[in-house]
Amino acid sequence: MSDLTVKTNKTIHAPIEKVFDAWLDPKILSLFMMPMPGMPESDVENDAREGGDFTIVMHAGDAQLPHTGTYLEINRPDKLVFSWASHCSVDNSIVTLNFTKIDDNKTNIALSHVKFIDEQTRADHEGGWGNILDKLNNVLS
């Protein structure tokens, strides 16, 4: 069960460096790290370096949903890898983002997130990451 994976791709209408940097800038990250439409901005703190940690607190109604992790690989502007821990993750859950320049104002993100408690949690994250990437496109384009 723990090897369940989400894989998704999204074209973002912004230059590759801007798209990559958005994932490390806490002010911008707070604007798109929302897995459901209509959620308020998340609270973000991060130490954007390999080995640095981050905390993202998402707000769903009255609930605060903390997500934490460590940056495992930062290869600007091509690849970002970080661990992911939340109330519905398992140990060694990893998110990998691969960025590909399509043209000067379009970037493809290939997102992979591995290890979930069960199929329902995997499916929920698939929808959540899709919404996050849609919101990122809206914020940057």
C-alpha positions in Angstrom: 0.0 0.0 0.0 2.7 2.5 0.9 4.2 2.5 -2.6 1.0 4.1 -4.0 2.0 7.1 -6.3 0.5 10.3 -7.7 1.8 11.4 -11.0 0.6 14.5 -12.8 1.7 17.1 -15.3 0.8 20.7 -15.8 1.8 23.5 -18.2 2.4 26.7 -16.3 2.3 29.9 -18.3 5.5 31.5 -16.9 9.2 31.2 -17.4 10.9 28.1 -15.9 13.0 30.1 -13.4 9.9 31.9 -12.1 8.0 28.6 -11.8 10.9 26.9 -10.0 11.5 29.8 -7.6 7.8 30.0 -6.7 8.2 26.6 -4.8 10.9 28.1 -2.6 9.6 31.6 -2.0 7.3 31.4 1.1 5.2 34.4 0.1 4.4 32.9 -3.3 4.1 29.4 -2.0 1.4 30.6 0.5 -0.6 31.8 -2.5 -0.9 28.5 -4.3 -0.4 25.7 -1.7 -4.2 25.1 -1.4 -5.4 21.7 -2.3 -9.1 22.7 -2.5 -10.6 25.7 -4.3 -11.6 28.5 -2.0 -9.2 27.8 0.8 -7.5 30.8 2.4 -3.7 31.3 2.0 -1.5 28.8 3.8 1.1 29.8 6.4 4.6 29.0 5.1 8.0 28.9 6.8 11.0 27.5 5.0 14.7 27.2 4.9 15.1 26.9 1.1 18.4 24.9 0.9 19.2 21.3 0.6 18.8 19.9 4.1 16.5 22.8 5.1 13.1 22.3 6.4 9.7 23.7 5.6 6.3 24.0 7.3 3.1 24.7 5.4 -0.1 25.1 7.5 -3.2 24.8 5.3 -6.5 26.1 6.6 -9.7 24.1 6.0 -12.6 25.8 7.8 -11.6 25.8 11.5 -9.0 23.1 11.0 -5.3 23.8 10.6 -3.5 21.1 8.6 0.3 21.2 9.1 2.6 19.7 6.4 6.3 19.5 7.0 9.3 18.3 5.1 13.0 18.6 4.2 14.4 19.8 0.9 16.4 16.8 -0.4 17.5 18.1 -3.8 17.4 21.6 -5.2 18.7 21.8 -8.8 17.5 25.1 -10.1 15.6 25.3 -12.5 15.2 21.7 -13.3 14.4 19.6 -10.3 13.1 19.9 -6.7 12.7 17.0 -4.3 11.4 17.1 -0.8 10.0 14.8 1.9 6.3 15.3 2.9 4.8 14.6 6.3 1.2 15.2 7.3 -1.6 13.7 9.2 -2.2 11.3 6.2 1.3 10.4 5.1 3.6 7.5 5.8 7.3 7.5 6.5 9.5 8.4 3.6 6.8 10.1 1.5 8.6 12.0 -1.2 7.5 14.7 -3.7 9.6 15.2 -6.9 9.1 18.1 -9.2 10.7 18.1 -12.7 10.6 21.3 -14.6 10.9 21.5 -18.4 11.1 24.7 -20.4 8.5 24.6 -23.2 9.3 28.1 -24.4 10.2 31.4 -22.8 6.8 31.8 -21.1 5.7 28.1 -20.6 7.0 25.5 -18.3 5.9 21.9 -17.8 5.9 20.5 -14.2 5.9 16.7 -13.8 5.0 16.0 -10.2 5.4 12.6 -8.6 4.4 11.9 -4.9 5.1 8.5 -3.5 3.9 6.6 -0.5 0.3 6.9 0.9 -1.6 5.2 3.7 -4.2 3.8 1.3 -5.8 4.3 -2.2 -8.4 6.9 -0.9 -5.6 9.1 0.5 -3.7 8.7 -2.8 -6.8 9.8 -4.8 -7.3 12.7 -2.4 -3.7 13.9 -3.0 -4.1 13.5 -6.7 -6.9 16.0 -6.7 -5.1 18.2 -4.2 -1.9 18.4 -6.2 -4.0 19.1 -9.4 -5.7 22.0 -7.6 -2.3 23.3 -6.3 -0.8 23.2 -9.8 -3.9 25.0 -11.2 -3.6 27.7 -8.6 0.2 28.0 -9.3 -0.7 28.7 -12.9 -3.2 31.3 -11.9 -0.8 33.0 -9.5 2.1 33.2 -12.0 0.3 33.8 -15.3 
